[in-house]
Amino acid sequence: MYQDVNPGSILTRAHAPEVAVLMAHFERLAGGPAGAPHEELTRLAMEAAGHDLMLLSPTESGDYRYDSCGRTLPRTTGRDRTGGYVTDLQSDVAEFTIRCYDRAMAEGVATYTVHRTIRTARVGIFERLILPTTDAEGGRHLIVFCRQMSFREEFLMLLMETSPFGIVAVEARRDDAGALTGLAVLSANQRVSALCGSDAQIRLSGDVREFLPFLAGDEIWSRLRFAVELLRPDQFEVEFVAGDRPVWLQVSLALLGDGLVITLSDISALMRANRSLEQRAATLALEVGIERATRRALSEEIGQREQRELELRRLAETDPLTALLNRRSFAEKAEAALGGDRPAGQLISLLIVDLDHFKRINDKHGHPAGDAVIRAFADLLLGVFKRPNSLVGRFGGEEFAILVLGDSADALRKARRLQKALAARALPVSETLALAVTASCGIATHRSGETLAVLTARADEALYRAKKEGRNRIALAEAEAVAVAA
């Protein structure tokens, strides 16, 4: 969660104009650690920004109780917190909020904060002005101005209307049981009509499948429904006929509340160019040897095809999420390394590494966050186990395999380097979120004549011992000792 606390330079940082009015009242009335007189400042604050105000009182347990809550925040968050407590909030938000409130109460000064709450599919950014007060009987209170920050509507409209892409915002329509029955158009730019070859006016609140018939097919509608229900962005291509010409569109789905932003990109020229290239390649194959220019063009086509084949071969050998070797490719290369010629006395060791408690990351932050952790961990592996002396692959899920030159002691040193790197930093999930993770590791050194399957089984058994001993550990197949991460 992004957090920013600032008791100074408030007027230069605040976005809402009401902040300046409230600050003027507070500075005029406040005096020392007691803050401002509660009754008088409450009256003035309600006149200036009553809809965005929360009145709170501290409790003996160190919490804060919401005495009242303006109507803007319940409309924004979907919940009226009057009578509730700060500890009812999301844990990281509650901890940050109580820390800010305690500081304002202790110092008797106005405090401005900005915090960003991150959930699986939505981001909310809020600014708050915290004003400590004392009532006539000596009771302490807080007057808090809170408003969600947003971009200007004109800026968003300018982006939509100048975009080379068609943009449609839709909202879910549901029956009494909550089942999705349709997607109503909230907004769309004129580029949508141009892309679809239609001069018809966009009918707001109408079903998007009526406005964009190519989205009405069962398969496409299923993808739209899954994106909304599973909170999962998607991208696919559609083909249809507008007038007398074929049109290809790339459709991207992004989450927007209980709905979607649908972005349409015209890829017709690219598709026609690809088909033209295919036809040209066939023609050049027939005319090869007739003239030099034709041979040169065919050579270019062959070169492009070879590049595509190399790319396909690379994709077949690598894991699509991490770009590491996939399990099959890792096994082929590892078997070749184990059976190849090596200098006398040169040993090879296998490390099986598994991220600890990975399911908790998916359950708490969502599968996109889990994928981001997997990618970041793969990058870390490549930094610790450098080529050409190492093979690094993903066996699947959160399990990875590394084949390195050296005995168990060499492999153990590198495994410790990996755990030290994990302990030193959190793995980035997004621009505003990073997660601290740990990993367990099993190590086995290849024995003469031993197959890869047996070597892998011994390393897996060592990994099982490391996890059984408490995780965040390294276990050696050749010994019962388990190395605890530093």
KOLTORLO-678451 format. One record per residue (C-alpha): x, z, y; residue in three letters. Coordinates in nm, 3 decimals. Layout:
N
{atom {X Z Y} 'Ala'},
...
This chain:
486
{atom {0.000 0.000 0.000} 'Met'},
{atom {0.136 -0.097 0.341} 'Tyr'},
{atom {0.149 0.203 0.581} 'Gln'},
{atom {0.248 0.229 0.946} 'Asp'},
{atom {0.222 0.552 1.149} 'Val'},
{atom {0.291 0.560 1.522} 'Asn'},
{atom {0.221 0.850 1.758} 'Pro'},
{atom {0.379 0.656 2.047} 'Gly'},
{atom {0.338 0.308 2.202} 'Ser'},
{atom {-0.024 0.319 2.087} 'Ile'},
{atom {-0.167 0.094 2.356} 'Leu'},
{atom {0.088 -0.181 2.289} 'Thr'},
{atom {0.016 -0.177 1.915} 'Arg'},
{atom {-0.361 -0.134 1.898} 'Ala'},
{atom {-0.593 -0.431 1.852} 'His'},
{atom {-0.934 -0.283 1.933} 'Ala'},
{atom {-1.002 -0.250 2.311} 'Pro'},
{atom {-1.183 0.081 2.251} 'Glu'},
{atom {-0.849 0.244 2.169} 'Val'},
{atom {-0.740 0.230 2.533} 'Ala'},
{atom {-1.065 0.396 2.648} 'Val'},
{atom {-1.038 0.674 2.390} 'Leu'},
{atom {-0.672 0.734 2.476} 'Met'},
{atom {-0.754 0.768 2.844} 'Ala'},
{atom {-1.016 1.036 2.769} 'His'},
{atom {-0.785 1.222 2.531} 'Phe'},
{atom {-0.485 1.224 2.764} 'Glu'},
{atom {-0.703 1.354 3.046} 'Arg'},
{atom {-0.846 1.639 2.837} 'Leu'},
{atom {-0.568 1.731 2.593} 'Ala'},
{atom {-0.336 2.023 2.641} 'Gly'},
{atom {-0.076 2.134 2.389} 'Gly'},
{atom {-0.108 2.172 2.010} 'Pro'},
{atom {-0.482 2.244 2.036} 'Ala'},
{atom {-0.548 1.886 2.137} 'Gly'},
{atom {-0.861 1.817 2.344} 'Ala'},
{atom {-1.185 2.019 2.379} 'Pro'},
{atom {-1.397 1.907 2.084} 'His'},
{atom {-1.742 1.906 2.246} 'Glu'},
{atom {-1.646 1.713 2.560} 'Glu'},
{atom {-1.422 1.456 2.388} 'Leu'},
{atom {-1.685 1.399 2.116} 'Thr'},
{atom {-1.947 1.317 2.381} 'Arg'},
{atom {-1.716 1.072 2.562} 'Leu'},
{atom {-1.594 0.914 2.238} 'Ala'},
{atom {-1.948 0.860 2.111} 'Met'},
{atom {-2.033 0.678 2.432} 'Glu'},
{atom {-1.725 0.455 2.403} 'Ala'},
{atom {-1.715 0.374 2.031} 'Ala'},
{atom {-1.974 0.575 1.838} 'Gly'},
{atom {-2.029 0.316 1.564} 'His'},
{atom {-1.661 0.327 1.466} 'Asp'},
{atom {-1.608 0.705 1.480} 'Leu'},
{atom {-1.561 0.959 1.203} 'Met'},
{atom {-1.573 1.335 1.272} 'Leu'},
{atom {-1.377 1.549 1.025} 'Leu'},
{atom {-1.295 1.915 0.972} 'Ser'},
{atom {-1.008 2.062 0.764} 'Pro'},
{atom {-1.090 2.263 0.452} 'Thr'},
{atom {-0.915 2.568 0.313} 'Glu'},
{atom {-0.794 2.361 0.017} 'Ser'},
{atom {-0.593 2.126 0.240} 'Gly'},
{atom {-0.855 1.850 0.229} 'Asp'},
{atom {-1.069 1.711 0.512} 'Tyr'},
{atom {-1.450 1.687 0.512} 'Arg'},
{atom {-1.640 1.400 0.676} 'Tyr'},
{atom {-1.889 1.570 0.912} 'Asp'},
{atom {-2.027 1.235 1.026} 'Ser'},
{atom {-1.947 0.868 0.993} 'Cys'},
{atom {-2.041 0.582 1.227} 'Gly'},
{atom {-2.238 0.295 1.082} 'Arg'},
{atom {-1.959 0.030 1.105} 'Thr'},
{atom {-1.735 0.175 0.835} 'Leu'},
{atom {-2.012 0.210 0.571} 'Pro'},
{atom {-2.111 -0.150 0.642} 'Arg'},
{atom {-1.747 -0.261 0.599} 'Thr'},
{atom {-1.664 -0.059 0.289} 'Thr'},
{atom {-2.010 -0.031 0.134} 'Gly'},
{atom {-2.012 0.350 0.140} 'Arg'},
{atom {-2.119 0.623 0.385} 'Asp'},
{atom {-1.864 0.903 0.348} 'Arg'},
{atom {-2.063 1.168 0.542} 'Thr'},
{atom {-2.042 1.495 0.350} 'Gly'},
{atom {-1.757 1.366 0.134} 'Gly'},
{atom {-1.386 1.441 0.135} 'Tyr'},
{atom {-1.068 1.245 0.197} 'Val'},
{atom {-0.953 1.313 -0.159} 'Thr'},
{atom {-1.249 1.100 -0.278} 'Asp'},
{atom {-1.057 0.795 -0.154} 'Leu'},
{atom {-0.821 0.583 -0.360} 'Gln'},
{atom {-0.529 0.816 -0.442} 'Ser'},
{atom {-0.258 0.639 -0.240} 'Asp'},
{atom {-0.491 0.598 0.060} 'Val'},
{atom {-0.598 0.964 0.039} 'Ala'},
{atom {-0.238 1.089 0.029} 'Glu'},
{atom {-0.140 0.875 0.328} 'Phe'},
{atom {-0.453 0.977 0.522} 'Thr'},
{atom {-0.413 1.352 0.469} 'Ile'},
{atom {-0.046 1.330 0.568} 'Arg'},
{atom {-0.141 1.158 0.897} 'Cys'},
{atom {-0.425 1.404 0.967} 'Tyr'},
{atom {-0.201 1.706 0.902} 'Asp'},
{atom {0.060 1.572 1.140} 'Arg'},
{atom {-0.192 1.510 1.419} 'Ala'},
{atom {-0.343 1.857 1.376} 'Met'},
{atom {-0.004 2.030 1.375} 'Ala'},
{atom {0.132 1.851 1.682} 'Glu'},
{atom {-0.191 1.813 1.879} 'Gly'},
{atom {-0.108 1.453 1.971} 'Val'},
{atom {-0.293 1.125 1.927} 'Ala'},
{atom {-0.167 0.920 1.634} 'Thr'},
{atom {-0.222 0.550 1.558} 'Tyr'},
{atom {-0.199 0.419 1.201} 'Thr'},
{atom {-0.235 0.089 1.022} 'Val'},
{atom {-0.278 0.077 0.647} 'His'},
{atom {-0.349 -0.198 0.401} 'Arg'},
{atom {-0.541 -0.130 0.082} 'Thr'},
{atom {-0.472 -0.368 -0.207} 'Ile'},
{atom {-0.699 -0.419 -0.501} 'Arg'},
{atom {-0.705 -0.684 -0.772} 'Thr'},
{atom {-0.877 -0.949 -0.561} 'Ala'},
{atom {-0.911 -0.819 -0.205} 'Arg'},
{atom {-0.699 -0.690 0.081} 'Val'},
{atom {-0.836 -0.468 0.360} 'Gly'},
{atom {-0.639 -0.384 0.676} 'Ile'},
{atom {-0.757 -0.091 0.889} 'Phe'},
{atom {-0.637 0.057 1.219} 'Glu'},
{atom {-0.708 0.420 1.309} 'Arg'},
{atom {-0.670 0.636 1.617} 'Leu'},
{atom {-0.656 1.007 1.523} 'Ile'},
{atom {-0.746 1.256 1.798} 'Leu'},
{atom {-0.709 1.633 1.723} 'Pro'},
{atom {-0.956 1.871 1.893} 'Thr'},
{atom {-1.050 2.239 1.911} 'Thr'},
{atom {-1.409 2.360 1.961} 'Asp'},
{atom {-1.526 2.647 2.182} 'Ala'},
{atom {-1.493 2.896 1.897} 'Glu'},
{atom {-1.140 2.790 1.808} 'Gly'},
{atom {-1.232 2.568 1.514} 'Gly'},
{atom {-1.011 2.264 1.457} 'Arg'},
{atom {-1.150 1.911 1.414} 'His'},
{atom {-1.049 1.547 1.417} 'Leu'},
{atom {-1.213 1.254 1.594} 'Ile'},
{atom {-1.102 0.935 1.418} 'Val'},
{atom {-1.165 0.581 1.540} 'Phe'},
{atom {-1.143 0.343 1.240} 'Cys'},
{atom {-1.200 -0.032 1.231} 'Arg'},
{atom {-1.106 -0.309 0.991} 'Gln'},
{atom {-0.878 -0.567 1.151} 'Met'},
{atom {-0.952 -0.942 1.116} 'Ser'},
{atom {-0.845 -1.281 1.246} 'Phe'},
{atom {-1.038 -1.435 1.530} 'Arg'},
{atom {-1.325 -1.653 1.413} 'Glu'},
{atom {-1.215 -1.934 1.646} 'Glu'},
{atom {-0.874 -1.942 1.480} 'Phe'},
{atom {-1.027 -1.973 1.135} 'Leu'},
{atom {-1.258 -2.252 1.251} 'Met'},
{atom {-0.964 -2.438 1.404} 'Leu'},
{atom {-0.776 -2.414 1.076} 'Leu'},
{atom {-1.074 -2.546 0.883} 'Met'},
{atom {-1.152 -2.839 1.110} 'Glu'},
{atom {-0.792 -2.958 1.147} 'Thr'},
{atom {-0.709 -2.919 0.780} 'Ser'},
{atom {-0.637 -3.240 0.584} 'Pro'},
{atom {-0.815 -3.073 0.292} 'Phe'},
{atom {-1.184 -3.024 0.234} 'Gly'},
{atom {-1.269 -2.653 0.252} 'Ile'},
{atom {-1.595 -2.497 0.133} 'Val'},
{atom {-1.673 -2.124 0.132} 'Ala'},
{atom {-1.944 -2.020 -0.114} 'Val'},
{atom {-2.121 -1.692 -0.193} 'Glu'},
{atom {-2.253 -1.583 -0.531} 'Ala'},
{atom {-2.628 -1.584 -0.584} 'Arg'},
{atom {-2.745 -1.341 -0.853} 'Arg'},
{atom {-3.072 -1.249 -1.024} 'Asp'},
{atom {-3.212 -0.895 -1.047} 'Asp'},
{atom {-2.991 -0.826 -1.350} 'Ala'},
{atom {-2.678 -0.925 -1.157} 'Gly'},
{atom {-2.622 -1.250 -1.347} 'Ala'},
{atom {-2.470 -1.538 -1.149} 'Leu'},
{atom {-2.732 -1.809 -1.085} 'Thr'},
{atom {-2.560 -2.024 -0.826} 'Gly'},
{atom {-2.308 -2.050 -0.542} 'Leu'},
{atom {-2.455 -2.084 -0.194} 'Ala'},
{atom {-2.260 -2.270 0.078} 'Val'},
{atom {-2.151 -2.036 0.358} 'Leu'},
{atom {-1.931 -2.280 0.548} 'Ser'},
{atom {-1.763 -2.618 0.505} 'Ala'},
{atom {-1.555 -2.849 0.721} 'Asn'},
{atom {-1.634 -3.213 0.791} 'Gln'},
{atom {-1.341 -3.326 0.577} 'Arg'},
{atom {-1.551 -3.241 0.271} 'Val'},
{atom {-1.805 -3.513 0.350} 'Ser'},
{atom {-1.529 -3.766 0.414} 'Ala'},
{atom {-1.358 -3.688 0.084} 'Leu'},
{atom {-1.681 -3.719 -0.109} 'Cys'},
{atom {-1.787 -4.042 0.059} 'Gly'},
{atom {-2.104 -3.889 0.203} 'Ser'},
{atom {-2.238 -3.885 0.559} 'Asp'},
{atom {-2.500 -3.623 0.475} 'Ala'},
{atom {-2.503 -3.306 0.679} 'Gln'},
{atom {-2.387 -2.994 0.499} 'Ile'},
{atom {-2.685 -2.771 0.420} 'Arg'},
{atom {-2.581 -2.408 0.457} 'Leu'},
{atom {-2.720 -2.164 0.200} 'Ser'},
{atom {-2.786 -2.454 -0.037} 'Gly'},
{atom {-2.631 -2.457 -0.383} 'Asp'},
{atom {-2.282 -2.610 -0.379} 'Val'},
{atom {-2.367 -2.816 -0.689} 'Arg'},
{atom {-2.630 -3.004 -0.488} 'Glu'},
{atom {-2.385 -3.074 -0.207} 'Phe'},
{atom {-2.094 -3.157 -0.443} 'Leu'},
{atom {-2.254 -3.305 -0.757} 'Pro'},
{atom {-1.918 -3.345 -0.934} 'Phe'},
{atom {-1.914 -2.963 -0.964} 'Leu'},
{atom {-2.248 -2.956 -1.148} 'Ala'},
{atom {-2.122 -3.050 -1.497} 'Gly'},
{atom {-2.131 -2.775 -1.760} 'Asp'},
{atom {-1.752 -2.760 -1.800} 'Glu'},
{atom {-1.679 -2.749 -1.426} 'Ile'},
{atom {-1.959 -2.498 -1.360} 'Trp'},
{atom {-1.814 -2.273 -1.632} 'Ser'},
{atom {-1.479 -2.274 -1.453} 'Arg'},
{atom {-1.645 -2.182 -1.122} 'Leu'},
{atom {-1.841 -1.903 -1.291} 'Arg'},
{atom {-1.536 -1.766 -1.470} 'Phe'},
{atom {-1.338 -1.765 -1.143} 'Ala'},
{atom {-1.607 -1.551 -0.975} 'Val'},
{atom {-1.682 -1.319 -1.266} 'Glu'},
{atom {-1.325 -1.268 -1.386} 'Leu'},
{atom {-1.168 -1.262 -1.035} 'Leu'},
{atom {-0.934 -1.540 -1.146} 'Arg'},
{atom {-0.818 -1.826 -0.919} 'Pro'},
{atom {-0.817 -2.170 -1.080} 'Asp'},
{atom {-0.712 -2.530 -1.018} 'Gln'},
{atom {-0.826 -2.852 -1.187} 'Phe'},
{atom {-0.890 -3.223 -1.124} 'Glu'},
{atom {-1.219 -3.411 -1.112} 'Val'},
{atom {-1.302 -3.782 -1.108} 'Glu'},
{atom {-1.622 -3.939 -0.978} 'Phe'},
{atom {-1.748 -4.259 -0.812} 'Val'},
{atom {-1.825 -4.260 -0.438} 'Ala'},
{atom {-2.001 -4.580 -0.344} 'Gly'},
{atom {-1.819 -4.840 -0.550} 'Asp'},
{atom {-1.475 -4.675 -0.567} 'Arg'},
{atom {-1.333 -4.411 -0.802} 'Pro'},
{atom {-1.221 -4.087 -0.640} 'Val'},
{atom {-0.989 -3.822 -0.785} 'Trp'},
{atom {-0.984 -3.476 -0.631} 'Leu'},
{atom {-0.771 -3.172 -0.701} 'Gln'},
{atom {-0.997 -2.865 -0.679} 'Val'},
{atom {-0.845 -2.524 -0.604} 'Ser'},
{atom {-1.049 -2.203 -0.633} 'Leu'},
{atom {-0.951 -1.889 -0.439} 'Ala'},
{atom {-1.144 -1.560 -0.435} 'Leu'},
{atom {-1.348 -1.465 -0.127} 'Leu'},
{atom {-1.548 -1.144 -0.169} 'Gly'},
{atom {-1.825 -1.212 -0.422} 'Asp'},
{atom {-1.761 -1.584 -0.394} 'Gly'},
{atom {-1.497 -1.852 -0.358} 'Leu'},
{atom {-1.308 -2.073 -0.119} 'Val'},
{atom {-1.305 -2.422 -0.271} 'Ile'},
{atom {-1.025 -2.649 -0.146} 'Thr'},
{atom {-1.047 -3.024 -0.215} 'Leu'},
{atom {-0.740 -3.247 -0.202} 'Ser'},
{atom {-0.766 -3.626 -0.240} 'Asp'},
{atom {-0.519 -3.742 -0.506} 'Ile'},
{atom {-0.675 -4.087 -0.550} 'Ser'},
{atom {-0.372 -4.268 -0.408} 'Ala'},
{atom {-0.142 -4.076 -0.640} 'Leu'},
{atom {-0.358 -4.153 -0.944} 'Met'},
{atom {-0.379 -4.522 -0.853} 'Arg'},
{atom {-0.003 -4.528 -0.801} 'Ala'},
{atom {0.050 -4.373 -1.144} 'Asn'},
{atom {-0.175 -4.630 -1.308} 'Arg'},
{atom {-0.003 -4.906 -1.117} 'Ser'},
{atom {0.333 -4.779 -1.235} 'Leu'},
{atom {0.212 -4.778 -1.594} 'Glu'},
{atom {0.092 -5.138 -1.562} 'Gln'},
{atom {0.410 -5.242 -1.388} 'Arg'},
{atom {0.624 -5.083 -1.662} 'Ala'},
{atom {0.437 -5.284 -1.924} 'Ala'},
{atom {0.486 -5.605 -1.726} 'Thr'},
{atom {0.853 -5.538 -1.670} 'Leu'},
{atom {0.900 -5.471 -2.042} 'Ala'},
{atom {0.768 -5.823 -2.113} 'Leu'},
{atom {0.973 -5.989 -1.838} 'Glu'},
{atom {1.301 -5.809 -1.899} 'Val'},
{atom {1.592 -6.050 -1.898} 'Gly'},
{atom {1.406 -6.312 -1.689} 'Ile'},
{atom {1.553 -6.214 -1.357} 'Glu'},
{atom {1.788 -5.954 -1.216} 'Arg'},
{atom {1.536 -5.790 -0.987} 'Ala'},
{atom {1.299 -5.738 -1.276} 'Thr'},
{atom {1.575 -5.581 -1.485} 'Arg'},
{atom {1.660 -5.346 -1.201} 'Arg'},
{atom {1.298 -5.240 -1.158} 'Ala'},
{atom {1.261 -5.185 -1.533} 'Leu'},
{atom {1.582 -4.980 -1.534} 'Ser'},
{atom {1.434 -4.758 -1.265} 'Glu'},
{atom {1.117 -4.717 -1.469} 'Glu'},
{atom {1.318 -4.629 -1.779} 'Ile'},
{atom {1.520 -4.380 -1.577} 'Gly'},
{atom {1.202 -4.215 -1.452} 'Gln'},
{atom {1.065 -4.203 -1.806} 'Arg'},
{atom {1.386 -4.045 -1.932} 'Glu'},
{atom {1.361 -3.783 -1.660} 'Gln'},
{atom {1.002 -3.714 -1.764} 'Arg'},
{atom {1.110 -3.688 -2.128} 'Glu'},
{atom {1.387 -3.446 -2.031} 'Leu'},
{atom {1.136 -3.242 -1.835} 'Glu'},
{atom {0.894 -3.244 -2.129} 'Leu'},
{atom {1.176 -3.133 -2.360} 'Arg'},
{atom {1.267 -2.856 -2.118} 'Arg'},
{atom {0.903 -2.744 -2.097} 'Leu'},
{atom {0.880 -2.747 -2.477} 'Ala'},
{atom {1.184 -2.516 -2.498} 'Glu'},
{atom {1.092 -2.272 -2.224} 'Thr'},
{atom {0.831 -2.008 -2.165} 'Asp'},
{atom {0.595 -2.140 -1.891} 'Pro'},
{atom {0.562 -1.804 -1.713} 'Leu'},
{atom {0.931 -1.707 -1.690} 'Thr'},
{atom {1.125 -2.032 -1.757} 'Ala'},
{atom {1.322 -1.838 -2.021} 'Leu'},
{atom {1.369 -1.979 -2.372} 'Leu'},
{atom {1.050 -1.949 -2.574} 'Asn'},
{atom {1.061 -1.781 -2.913} 'Arg'},
{atom {1.100 -2.101 -3.116} 'Arg'},
{atom {1.377 -2.241 -2.895} 'Ser'},
{atom {1.555 -1.905 -2.883} 'Phe'},
{atom {1.549 -1.886 -3.263} 'Ala'},
{atom {1.696 -2.237 -3.300} 'Glu'},
{atom {1.979 -2.172 -3.056} 'Lys'},
{atom {2.047 -1.822 -3.193} 'Ala'},
{atom {2.071 -1.953 -3.551} 'Glu'},
{atom {2.313 -2.222 -3.434} 'Ala'},
{atom {2.524 -1.958 -3.257} 'Ala'},
{atom {2.528 -1.729 -3.562} 'Leu'},
{atom {2.628 -2.012 -3.793} 'Gly'},
{atom {2.882 -2.177 -3.562} 'Gly'},
{atom {3.258 -2.141 -3.550} 'Asp'},
{atom {3.384 -1.839 -3.354} 'Arg'},
{atom {3.728 -1.689 -3.294} 'Pro'},
{atom {3.832 -1.441 -3.561} 'Ala'},
{atom {3.685 -1.100 -3.496} 'Gly'},
{atom {3.433 -1.228 -3.239} 'Gln'},
{atom {3.104 -1.041 -3.292} 'Leu'},
{atom {2.752 -1.124 -3.174} 'Ile'},
{atom {2.482 -0.868 -3.093} 'Ser'},
{atom {2.106 -0.899 -3.047} 'Leu'},
{atom {1.908 -0.692 -2.798} 'Leu'},
{atom {1.528 -0.664 -2.817} 'Ile'},
{atom {1.387 -0.533 -2.488} 'Val'},
{atom {1.028 -0.422 -2.431} 'Asp'},
{atom {0.869 -0.311 -2.101} 'Leu'},
{atom {0.725 0.041 -2.127} 'Asp'},
{atom {0.352 0.100 -2.072} 'His'},
{atom {0.294 -0.261 -1.967} 'Phe'},
{atom {-0.076 -0.243 -2.054} 'Lys'},
{atom {-0.121 0.017 -1.776} 'Arg'},
{atom {0.002 -0.238 -1.521} 'Ile'},
{atom {-0.256 -0.495 -1.634} 'Asn'},
{atom {-0.533 -0.232 -1.647} 'Asp'},
{atom {-0.456 -0.085 -1.304} 'Lys'},
{atom {-0.339 -0.386 -1.102} 'His'},
{atom {-0.477 -0.683 -1.295} 'Gly'},
{atom {-0.321 -0.958 -1.505} 'His'},
{atom {-0.183 -1.152 -1.203} 'Pro'},
{atom {0.021 -0.842 -1.116} 'Ala'},
{atom {0.132 -0.815 -1.479} 'Gly'},
{atom {0.246 -1.178 -1.474} 'Asp'},
{atom {0.440 -1.113 -1.153} 'Ala'},
{atom {0.617 -0.815 -1.316} 'Val'},
{atom {0.707 -1.031 -1.619} 'Ile'},
{atom {0.856 -1.301 -1.391} 'Arg'},
{atom {1.053 -1.047 -1.185} 'Ala'},
{atom {1.187 -0.880 -1.500} 'Phe'},
{atom {1.294 -1.219 -1.639} 'Ala'},
{atom {1.490 -1.286 -1.318} 'Asp'},
{atom {1.656 -0.946 -1.357} 'Leu'},
{atom {1.754 -1.027 -1.716} 'Leu'},
{atom {1.917 -1.353 -1.608} 'Leu'},
{atom {2.113 -1.162 -1.344} 'Gly'},
{atom {2.249 -0.908 -1.596} 'Val'},
{atom {2.302 -1.141 -1.895} 'Phe'},
{atom {2.469 -1.446 -1.747} 'Lys'},
{atom {2.516 -1.778 -1.923} 'Arg'},
{atom {2.696 -1.933 -2.109} 'Pro'},
{atom {2.786 -1.620 -2.306} 'Asn'},
{atom {2.425 -1.507 -2.348} 'Ser'},
{atom {2.094 -1.644 -2.469} 'Leu'},
{atom {1.786 -1.495 -2.301} 'Val'},
{atom {1.435 -1.558 -2.434} 'Gly'},
{atom {1.082 -1.426 -2.416} 'Arg'},
{atom {0.932 -1.341 -2.754} 'Phe'},
{atom {0.584 -1.301 -2.605} 'Gly'},
{atom {0.391 -1.051 -2.393} 'Gly'},
{atom {0.636 -0.797 -2.250} 'Glu'},
{atom {0.901 -0.842 -2.524} 'Glu'},
{atom {1.233 -1.019 -2.462} 'Phe'},
{atom {1.540 -1.102 -2.673} 'Ala'},
{atom {1.903 -1.143 -2.567} 'Ile'},
{atom {2.190 -1.269 -2.783} 'Leu'},
{atom {2.532 -1.172 -2.643} 'Val'},
{atom {2.894 -1.201 -2.749} 'Leu'},
{atom {3.047 -0.866 -2.843} 'Gly'},
{atom {2.984 -0.562 -3.059} 'Asp'},
{atom {2.727 -0.287 -3.013} 'Ser'},
{atom {2.941 -0.111 -2.753} 'Ala'},
{atom {2.953 -0.426 -2.541} 'Asp'},
{atom {2.577 -0.477 -2.580} 'Ala'},
{atom {2.512 -0.112 -2.496} 'Leu'},
{atom {2.708 -0.139 -2.171} 'Arg'},
{atom {2.502 -0.439 -2.066} 'Lys'},
{atom {2.177 -0.268 -2.167} 'Ala'},
{atom {2.274 0.031 -1.952} 'Arg'},
{atom {2.340 -0.207 -1.662} 'Arg'},
{atom {1.988 -0.344 -1.709} 'Leu'},
{atom {1.828 0.002 -1.708} 'Gln'},
{atom {2.035 0.103 -1.405} 'Lys'},
{atom {1.914 -0.207 -1.221} 'Ala'},
{atom {1.553 -0.123 -1.316} 'Leu'},
{atom {1.593 0.235 -1.195} 'Ala'},
{atom {1.742 0.120 -0.863} 'Ala'},
{atom {1.453 -0.097 -0.753} 'Arg'},
{atom {1.087 -0.172 -0.804} 'Ala'},
{atom {0.983 -0.516 -0.928} 'Leu'},
{atom {0.803 -0.720 -0.659} 'Pro'},
{atom {0.442 -0.814 -0.734} 'Val'},
{atom {0.344 -0.950 -0.392} 'Ser'},
{atom {0.466 -0.934 -0.033} 'Glu'},
{atom {0.313 -0.588 -0.004} 'Thr'},
{atom {0.336 -0.440 -0.353} 'Leu'},
{atom {0.627 -0.354 -0.585} 'Ala'},
{atom {0.606 -0.156 -0.910} 'Leu'},
{atom {0.865 0.071 -1.070} 'Ala'},
{atom {0.893 -0.003 -1.442} 'Val'},
{atom {1.115 0.105 -1.730} 'Thr'},
{atom {1.219 -0.068 -2.050} 'Ala'},
{atom {1.325 0.032 -2.399} 'Ser'},
{atom {1.591 -0.154 -2.597} 'Cys'},
{atom {1.700 -0.191 -2.958} 'Gly'},
{atom {2.049 -0.328 -3.040} 'Ile'},
{atom {2.183 -0.473 -3.363} 'Ala'},
{atom {2.523 -0.638 -3.425} 'Thr'},
{atom {2.534 -0.937 -3.658} 'His'},
{atom {2.681 -0.880 -4.002} 'Arg'},
{atom {2.860 -1.149 -4.199} 'Ser'},
{atom {2.614 -1.369 -4.384} 'Gly'},
{atom {2.313 -1.204 -4.224} 'Glu'},
{atom {2.017 -1.426 -4.126} 'Thr'},
{atom {1.857 -1.418 -3.782} 'Leu'},
{atom {1.537 -1.279 -3.934} 'Ala'},
{atom {1.719 -0.978 -4.079} 'Val'},
{atom {1.917 -0.924 -3.757} 'Leu'},
{atom {1.594 -0.935 -3.557} 'Thr'},
{atom {1.424 -0.690 -3.794} 'Ala'},
{atom {1.709 -0.440 -3.750} 'Arg'},
{atom {1.697 -0.472 -3.371} 'Ala'},
{atom {1.316 -0.431 -3.379} 'Asp'},
{atom {1.353 -0.117 -3.589} 'Glu'},
{atom {1.598 0.023 -3.334} 'Ala'},
{atom {1.354 -0.063 -3.053} 'Leu'},
{atom {1.079 0.121 -3.240} 'Tyr'},
{atom {1.303 0.432 -3.258} 'Arg'},
{atom {1.379 0.408 -2.885} 'Ala'},
{atom {1.009 0.401 -2.801} 'Lys'},
{atom {0.928 0.675 -3.051} 'Lys'},
{atom {1.192 0.898 -2.886} 'Glu'},
{atom {1.015 0.875 -2.550} 'Gly'},
{atom {1.073 0.520 -2.412} 'Arg'},
{atom {1.316 0.423 -2.134} 'Asn'},
{atom {1.588 0.449 -2.401} 'Arg'},
{atom {1.840 0.240 -2.592} 'Ile'},
{atom {1.871 0.270 -2.968} 'Ala'},
{atom {2.145 0.120 -3.193} 'Leu'},
{atom {2.059 -0.017 -3.535} 'Ala'},
{atom {2.395 0.102 -3.670} 'Glu'},
{atom {2.339 0.466 -3.567} 'Ala'},
{atom {2.059 0.714 -3.529} 'Glu'},
{atom {2.163 0.808 -3.176} 'Ala'},
{atom {1.933 0.710 -2.894} 'Val'},
{atom {2.078 0.649 -2.545} 'Ala'},
{atom {1.860 0.790 -2.265} 'Val'},
{atom {1.846 0.588 -1.941} 'Ala'},
{atom {2.056 0.737 -1.662} 'Ala'},
